[in-house]
Amino acid sequence: MAVIWRGILLFVFVSTSVSAGLALLASTKSPSATANTPVKTAKDTGNSSEKVQHGLSPKAVELARPFGFPVTNSMVVSWIVAIALIAFAQFATRKMNSVPSGAQNFSEWLIEGLYKFLAGIIGQHLAERTFWFFATVFLFVLFANWVGLVPGVGSIGWGAQTSHGFVVSQPLFRGANADVNMTLAMALVFFACWIVWALREVGVKGFAKELFAPKGESEGVLRVLLVVVFFAAGCLEVVSILFRPISLSFRLYGNIFAGENLLEAMSKLVPGFGWLVAIPFYFLELIMGLVQALVFMLLTAVFTMLICQHEEAPAAAHS
């Protein structure tokens, strides 16, 4: 368990640093979209109050920039989730007993269940080396998704009075995974770890062989043909690998962002009873948060297994 909370601390620190770098790069390219832009009131905009943007903003709001380091509302939520997970891990393991109970029993059940689940997919050897990362990813993504559903996230902040009521344009909190910078940062962290694990397991030669070398036994012209075919397939695989961080990040971001917008739309569907209409969708989003955390962990684990697997020796010819 101690390894997990250290992994959470390292993972969140690196991910938020990369996310801040991406946010800084985006704000540099579009300086007019920074958080320092004053909020326009209904008096300032005249009739533009009828054109108030509804739903969650596609990008996170920059709250501050200490020492040139942009801090967005999604980063604040990611730090809250990380601190809460680390605090629980410390609480659960502060006094270990041979017969676990309470928080220790729950944490051991969770970690042991995750380990057996992953070991059954990627193998015992690979699980021993990579479990700290995949367990960290699953727990952080899961609780970040669920914290984004807490009332107040996205609805507390700065805004303006309009003909539709008070509209929050700069929320103090935003779901961590509803920010594409955060999901892309997590995917890039995985991509870096994936390269390190692949080189450790199969080496540079094995890495190139896994991508470009022909599979199976062949001779003569067929061997030459297979070399050409597998080299072309390897080039396509390289392109696929380079796009994996993008597909991972947008899959998670798209589902969470759409879910939060769905909740807001349902809450405003029936005036006065929006809270009642949104209740079934809250349960749906709780399940979706679990599914997305599981999908993100499984995809990264399977990608790792596919590149780190060792090719079995060819069977001996029968006499």
Residue pairs with C-beta under 8 A, 6 or more apart in sequence:
1 89
1 92
1 93
1 107
1 108
1 111
2 89
2 93
3 132
4 89
4 111
4 132
4 135
4 136
4 139
5 85
5 86
5 89
5 90
6 132
7 132
7 133
7 135
7 136
8 82
8 85
8 86
8 89
8 136
8 139
8 140
9 82
9 86
11 133
11 136
11 137
11 140
11 186
11 189
12 78
12 79
12 81
12 82
12 140
14 185
14 189
15 78
15 182
15 185
15 186
15 189
16 75
16 78
16 79
16 182
16 185
17 185
18 184
18 185
18 188
18 189
19 72
19 74
19 75
19 78
19 179
19 181
19 182
19 184
19 185
20 69
20 70
20 71
20 72
20 75
22 181
22 184
22 185
23 60
23 62
23 70
23 72
23 181
24 68
24 69
24 70
26 33
26 59
26 181
27 33
27 34
27 62
27 70
33 59
34 62
35 61
35 62
35 63
35 170
36 62
39 158
39 159
39 160
39 169
39 170
40 48
40 160
41 160
41 161
42 49
42 160
42 161
42 162
42 163
49 162
49 163
49 164
50 163
52 162
52 164
52 167
53 169
54 264
54 265
54 268
55 261
55 264
55 265
56 154
56 174
56 178
56 257
56 260
56 261
56 264
57 169
58 257
59 179
59 180
60 72
60 73
60 74
60 75
60 174
60 178
60 179
60 181
60 182
61 72
61 73
61 157
61 170
61 171
61 174
62 70
62 71
62 72
63 71
63 72
63 73
63 76
63 172
64 70
64 71
65 71
72 174
72 179
72 181
73 157
73 170
73 171
73 172
73 173
73 174
74 174
74 175
74 176
74 178
74 179
74 181
74 182
75 176
75 182
76 172
76 173
77 144
77 147
77 148
77 153
77 173
77 174
77 175
77 176
78 140
78 144
78 176
78 182
80 147
81 140
81 143
81 144
81 147
81 176
82 140
84 143
85 139
85 140
85 143
88 103
88 107
89 107
91 103
92 102
92 103
92 104
92 106
92 107
93 104
93 107
95 104
96 104
97 104
100 108
111 135
114 131
114 134
114 135
114 138
115 127
115 131
115 135
118 127
118 131
118 134
118 135
118 301
119 127
119 131
121 298
121 301
121 302
121 305
122 130
122 301
122 302
122 304
122 305
123 305
126 197
126 201
126 304
126 305
126 308
129 197
129 200
130 193
130 197
130 301
130 304
133 190
133 193
133 300
134 297
134 300
134 301
137 186
137 190
137 293
137 296
137 297
137 300
138 293
138 294
138 296
138 297
139 293
141 177
141 186
141 252
141 292
141 293
141 296
141 297
142 289
142 290
142 293
144 175
144 176
144 177
145 175
145 177
145 256
145 285
145 288
145 289
145 290
145 292
145 293
146 286
146 289
147 153
147 175
147 176
148 154
148 174
148 175
148 176
148 177
148 178
148 256
148 260
148 289
149 175
149 260
149 263
149 282
149 285
149 286
149 289
152 173
153 171
153 173
153 174
153 175
154 168
154 171
154 173
154 174
154 175
154 260
154 264
155 168
155 171
156 168
156 171
156 172
156 173
157 168
157 169
157 170
157 171
157 172
157 173
158 168
158 169
158 170
158 172
159 166
159 167
159 168
159 169
159 170
160 166
160 167
160 169
161 167
175 256
175 260
176 182
177 183
177 252
177 253
177 256
177 292
178 253
178 256
178 257
178 260
179 253
180 249
180 250
180 253
183 248
183 249
183 250
183 252
183 253
184 245
184 246
184 249
184 253
186 248
186 249
186 252
186 296
187 244
187 245
187 246
187 248
187 249
188 245
190 245
190 248
190 300
191 244
191 245
194 300
194 303
194 304
194 307
197 304
197 307
197 308
198 207
198 304
198 307
198 308
199 207
201 307
201 308
201 310
202 209
202 210
202 307
202 308
202 310
206 310
207 307
209 311
210 307
210 311
211 234
211 237
211 238
212 230
212 231
212 234
213 230
214 223
214 226
214 227
214 229
214 230
215 230
216 226
217 314
218 226
244 303
248 296
248 299
248 300
251 292
251 295
251 296
252 292
252 295
252 296
255 288
255 292
256 289
256 292
259 284
259 285
259 288
259 289
260 285
262 281
262 285
263 278
263 281
263 282
263 285
266 274
266 277
266 278
266 281
267 274
267 275
267 277
267 278
268 274
269 277
270 276
270 277
